[in-house]
Amino acid sequence: MFTIFLYLFTNALILFTKSGAGSTNMNHLLELLKIVEGAMNADRAKVRSYVDQLARKLESEGEQKAAERLRRAADGGRMAKMDLAEIAVKRLPVDQESRMPLADEEHPHRGEFPLIVDGEAALVVQEFLVSVRAGSKLLAQGIDFVPSLLAFGPPGCGKTQLARFVAAELDLPLVTARVDSLVSSFLGSTSKNLRTLFDHAVSRPCVLFLDEFDAVAKLRDDRYELGELKRVVVSLLQNIDTLSSHTVLLAATNHDHLLDPAIWRRFNYHVKMGVPTADARVALFLAFLEGFADEELARNFAAVTETFTGAEIRKVCDAAKREAVIAGRRSIDPNAMLTRILRIHRSRAVETPNTLASNLKFARSIDPDVFTYRRLAEIHGVSLGQISKLLKHDD
């Protein structure tokens, strides 16, 4: 009876959307189909989730009255007062043995997580977003497209930032798989957990993010892997194959060489995340320092961080801002920032004598235009003449 009621409600909803919201019917075909699917399966939570998604889209298009009518029809007016995030968190899936949640959820907002990537990566991300937003149009033309993107590259290059950016741009919650609870020591439980997690992602509007992807997607011909882990890969492939254009799937790995070849074919978009270029580093310093430094300082910092990842840049920026706030200043201390940058450089370098002369020479080898004699004198608290004498003596 409940299914019949929801089915009739969904048909009325489709007619309402056509007549009450102008030309939105084709733009919201994905949401309407998910509501129908939830109704036919008597999945009230799914219907509620996608009704709310549709209502928020109508609001963004200026159809406030249509959105209010939609919410009232769905839940007697109470749904408009409910926090969707609160509903969703209560029903995040859990591992049956440990009862630990299989995922975490967050709700990124547009502008909160800026994405600063270079060249080809930026083009791939933008093309991916355009395709996701056009999902209803593609579906209306019989083009079934699974919005899936695989990001790979060294740690700290922005893969998690990318996931948050995509979720914010699409105005969707980000559901991030927890590898510690997803991968179980019990035989067969990891595959069950994957199935549960994918079922959850399909039941609601969200971005499903599989971080540390290589943990469940390793090469099946690796002779060092157990048969159970190889079966997990098969289960993962089958779950991805069941997805449709309704579910946005992101995955990220630091070890792309470990992924099974069949995994690559399941993702429509691949984006390589690398160490940021000079222009990207300037943009990162300006974004992370948030008014605590001007563009000239950002360019100086970018010049001496050629090998730094985005995560390392954020780390030194956060430390500099904390210091400025504690000291009651409205700008960072450039010398303190350069000292932090030098410390990271030295941690990577082959061990050298820890003398003032060797430290000065090391700094000059990075960039003499930034680490001038005067700047080094200020950083180390010695006279300009002593700096000149030590460097010339060392030469």
C-alpha positions in Angstrom: 0.0 0.0 0.0 2.8 2.4 0.9 4.5 1.7 -2.4 1.3 2.4 -4.4 0.9 5.7 -2.4 4.4 6.8 -3.1 4.1 5.8 -6.8 1.0 7.9 -7.2 2.7 10.8 -5.3 5.7 10.6 -7.6 3.6 10.8 -10.7 1.9 13.8 -9.3 5.3 15.2 -8.5 6.4 14.9 -12.1 3.3 16.7 -13.3 3.8 19.4 -10.7 7.4 19.9 -11.7 6.4 20.3 -15.4 3.7 22.7 -14.7 4.9 24.6 -11.7 8.6 25.1 -12.3 8.8 26.1 -15.9 11.4 24.2 -17.9 12.9 22.4 -15.0 11.5 19.0 -15.9 14.5 17.9 -18.1 17.0 19.6 -15.8 15.8 17.5 -12.8 15.2 14.1 -14.5 17.8 12.4 -12.3 16.1 13.4 -9.1 12.7 12.4 -10.4 13.9 9.0 -11.5 15.5 8.4 -8.1 12.2 9.4 -6.4 10.3 6.9 -8.6 12.9 4.2 -7.8 12.6 4.8 -4.1 8.8 4.8 -4.3 8.7 1.5 -6.2 11.0 -0.1 -3.6 9.1 1.4 -0.6 12.3 3.2 0.4 11.0 6.2 2.2 14.5 7.5 3.2 15.6 7.5 -0.4 12.4 9.4 -1.5 12.9 12.0 1.2 16.6 12.5 0.3 15.9 13.1 -3.3 12.8 15.2 -2.7 15.0 17.5 -0.5 17.7 17.5 -3.3 15.1 18.5 -5.9 13.6 21.2 -3.6 17.0 22.7 -3.0 17.7 22.8 -6.7 14.3 24.5 -7.3 15.2 27.1 -4.6 18.5 27.8 -6.3 16.6 28.5 -9.5 14.2 31.0 -7.8 11.3 28.6 -7.5 10.8 29.0 -3.8 7.1 28.4 -3.8 7.5 25.2 -5.8 10.2 23.9 -3.4 7.9 24.6 -0.4 5.0 22.8 -2.0 7.2 19.9 -2.8 8.4 19.6 0.8 4.9 19.9 2.2 3.7 17.2 -0.2 6.5 14.9 0.8 6.2 15.1 4.6 3.3 17.2 5.7 5.5 20.3 6.0 7.9 18.8 8.6 10.6 18.0 6.1 11.4 21.7 5.5 12.3 22.1 9.2 14.5 19.0 9.3 18.3 19.1 8.8 19.1 16.6 6.1 22.6 16.2 7.4 21.2 15.1 10.7 19.0 12.5 9.1 21.9 11.2 7.0 24.4 10.8 9.8 22.0 8.7 11.8 21.9 6.2 9.0 25.5 6.0 7.9 26.3 2.3 7.4 28.4 0.3 9.9 30.6 -2.8 10.0 28.4 -5.6 11.3 31.2 -7.1 13.6 32.8 -3.9 15.0 29.8 -1.6 14.6 32.2 1.1 13.5 30.9 3.4 10.8 32.0 2.6 7.2 32.2 6.2 6.2 32.5 9.8 7.5 30.3 12.6 6.2 30.9 16.3 5.7 29.1 19.1 3.9 31.6 21.3 2.1 30.4 24.8 1.0 31.4 26.5 -2.2 34.5 28.6 -1.8 35.5 26.9 1.5 37.9 24.5 -0.3 39.5 26.3 -3.2 41.0 23.9 -5.8 44.3 25.2 -7.3 45.6 22.8 -9.9 47.5 23.2 -13.1 46.9 22.7 -16.8 45.6 19.3 -17.7 44.3 18.5 -14.2 42.2 21.6 -14.1 40.7 20.8 -17.6 39.8 17.3 -16.5 38.1 18.4 -13.3 36.1 21.1 -15.1 35.0 18.7 -17.8 34.0 16.2 -15.1 31.8 18.8 -13.4 30.2 19.9 -16.6 29.3 16.3 -17.4 27.8 15.7 -13.9 25.7 18.9 -14.1 24.4 17.8 -17.5 23.4 14.4 -16.2 19.7 14.9 -16.7 20.2 16.2 -20.2 22.3 13.2 -21.1 19.9 10.8 -19.6 17.0 12.4 -21.5 18.8 11.6 -24.7 19.4 8.0 -23.7 23.1 8.5 -22.8 23.8 6.7 -19.5 26.9 8.2 -17.9 28.5 7.2 -14.6 30.2 10.2 -13.2 33.4 8.7 -11.9 36.8 10.2 -11.4 40.1 8.7 -10.2 42.8 11.0 -8.8 46.3 9.8 -8.3 49.6 11.3 -7.3 52.0 11.7 -4.4 50.8 12.5 -0.8 49.8 16.1 -0.1 49.0 17.1 -3.6 45.4 17.9 -3.1 43.4 14.7 -3.8 41.2 15.0 -0.7 40.9 18.8 -1.4 39.7 17.8 -4.9 37.0 15.6 -3.4 35.8 18.4 -1.1 35.8 20.9 -4.0 33.7 18.6 -6.2 31.2 18.0 -3.5 30.9 21.7 -2.8 30.6 22.6 -6.5 27.8 20.0 -6.8 26.2 21.1 -3.5 26.3 17.5 -2.3 27.4 15.9 1.0 30.8 14.1 0.8 30.7 10.5 2.1 34.3 9.4 2.6 34.9 5.6 3.1 36.9 4.7 6.2 39.5 2.2 5.3 40.1 1.2 8.9 36.5 -0.2 9.3 35.9 -1.0 5.6 38.7 -3.6 5.4 37.8 -6.4 7.9 39.8 -9.3 9.2 36.8 -11.5 9.0 36.5 -13.7 5.9 34.1 -12.1 3.4 33.2 -9.1 5.5 35.2 -6.6 3.4 33.1 -7.5 0.4 29.9 -7.2 2.4 31.0 -3.8 3.7 31.7 -2.6 0.2 28.2 -3.7 -0.8 26.7 -1.9 2.2 28.6 1.3 1.5 27.6 1.3 -2.2 24.0 0.6 -1.4 24.1 3.6 1.0 25.6 5.9 -1.7 23.0 4.8 -4.2 20.1 5.5 -1.8 20.7 9.3 -1.5 22.3 12.3 -3.3 26.0 12.3 -2.4 29.5 12.1 -3.6 31.1 8.8 -2.6 34.8 9.2 -2.0 37.1 6.1 -1.8 40.3 7.5 -0.4 43.4 5.3 0.0 41.9 3.4 -2.9 44.7 0.9 -3.4 43.7 -0.8 -0.1 40.8 -2.4 -1.9 41.8 -2.2 -5.6 45.2 -3.8 -5.8 46.5 -5.9 -8.7 45.0 -9.3 -8.7 48.1 -10.9 -10.2 50.2 -9.9 -7.2 51.5 -13.2 -5.9 52.0 -11.8 -2.4 48.3 -11.0 -1.9 45.9 -13.4 -0.4 42.9 -14.9 -2.2 40.5 -13.0 0.0 41.9 -9.6 -1.1 41.7 -10.6 -4.7 38.0 -11.4 -4.2 37.6 -7.9 -2.7 38.7 -6.4 -6.0 36.2 -8.5 -7.9 33.5 -7.3 -5.4 34.6 -3.7 -5.9 34.4 -4.0 -9.7 30.9 -5.5 -9.5 29.7 -2.7 -7.2 31.1 0.0 -9.5 29.4 -1.7 -12.4 26.0 -1.4 -10.7 26.3 2.3 -10.5 24.3 4.6 -12.7 24.3 8.3 -13.6 22.7 9.1 -10.2 25.8 8.4 -8.1 29.0 10.5 -8.2 32.0 8.3 -7.5 35.5 9.6 -6.6 38.6 7.6 -5.7 42.2 8.6 -4.8 45.5 6.8 -4.4 49.1 7.6 -3.7 50.1 4.3 -5.4 48.5 4.2 -8.9 51.0 1.6 -10.0 49.4 -0.9 -7.5 45.9 -0.6 -9.0 44.4 -3.5 -11.0 44.1 -2.6 -14.7 40.3 -3.3 -14.6 39.9 -0.6 -12.1 41.2 2.1 -14.5 38.5 1.1 -17.1 35.7 1.7 -14.5 36.5 5.4 -14.2 35.6 7.8 -16.9 38.0 10.5 -15.8 41.6 10.2 -14.6 43.4 13.2 -13.1 47.1 13.3 -12.1 47.8 15.5 -9.1 51.4 16.7 -8.8 53.6 19.2 -7.1 52.2 22.7 -7.9 53.9 24.9 -10.4 55.2 28.4 -9.6 51.9 30.2 -10.5 49.9 27.6 -8.5 52.2 28.1 -5.5 51.6 31.8 -5.6 47.9 31.2 -5.7 48.1 28.7 -2.8 50.1 31.1 -0.6 47.5 33.8 -1.2 44.6 31.5 -0.5 46.1 29.9 2.6 47.4 33.2 4.1 44.0 34.9 3.5 45.1 38.5 3.7 48.0 38.0 6.1 50.5 38.6 3.2 50.5 40.5 -0.1 51.3 39.1 -3.6 54.9 40.2 -3.4 55.5 38.1 -0.3 53.6 35.2 -1.8 55.8 35.3 -4.9 58.9 35.3 -2.7 57.6 32.3 -0.8 56.7 30.5 -4.0 60.2 31.0 -5.4 61.7 29.1 -2.5 59.2 26.2 -2.3 59.7 24.6 -5.8 59.5 21.0 -4.5 56.7 21.6 -1.9 53.3 19.9 -2.0 50.1 21.8 -1.4 49.9 20.2 2.0 53.3 21.4 3.0 52.5 24.9 1.8 49.3 24.9 3.9 51.2 23.7 6.9 53.7 26.6 6.9 50.9 29.1 6.2 48.8 27.9 9.1 51.7 28.1 11.4 52.5 31.6 10.3 48.9 32.7 10.7 48.7 31.2 14.2 51.9 33.1 15.2 50.6 36.3 13.8 47.2 36.0 15.6 48.8 35.1 19.0 51.2 38.1 18.6 48.2 40.4 17.7 49.5 41.2 14.3 47.5 41.6 11.1 50.3 40.2 8.9 52.7 37.3 9.1 56.4 37.6 9.9 58.2 37.0 6.6 61.5 35.9 8.3 59.7 33.4 10.5 58.0 32.0 7.4 61.3 31.7 5.5 62.8 30.0 8.5 60.1 27.3 8.5 60.6 26.8 4.7 64.3 26.4 5.3 63.7 23.9 8.0 61.7 21.7 5.6 64.4 22.0 2.9 67.1 21.0 5.4 65.0 18.0 6.5 65.2 16.7 3.0 68.8 17.4 2.3 71.8 15.1 2.7 73.2 15.7 6.2 75.5 18.7 6.3 77.4 20.4 9.1 75.0 22.4 11.2 77.1 25.6 11.3 76.1 29.1 10.6 78.3 29.3 7.5 76.9 26.0 6.0 73.3 27.2 6.8 73.9 30.5 5.1 75.3 28.8 2.0 72.5 26.3 1.9 69.9 29.1 2.0 71.7 31.0 -0.8 71.7 27.8 -3.0 67.9 27.7 -2.9 67.4 31.3 -4.2 69.9 34.1 -3.7 67.3 36.7 -4.8 65.1 35.8 -1.8 67.8 34.8 0.7 69.8 38.0 0.3 72.6 38.9 2.7 70.3 41.4 4.4 67.5 38.9 4.8 69.9 36.2 6.2 71.2 38.8 8.7 67.7 39.5 9.9 66.8 35.8 10.1 69.9 34.8 12.1 70.2 38.0 14.1 73.8 38.8 13.1 75.3 41.8 11.3 75.4 42.2 7.6 79.2 42.4 7.7 79.4 39.0 9.5 77.1 37.4 6.9 79.3 38.8 4.1 82.5 37.6 5.9 81.1 34.1 6.6 79.9 33.5 3.0 83.1 34.9 1.5 85.2 32.8 3.8 83.2 29.7 3.0 83.7 30.3 -0.7 
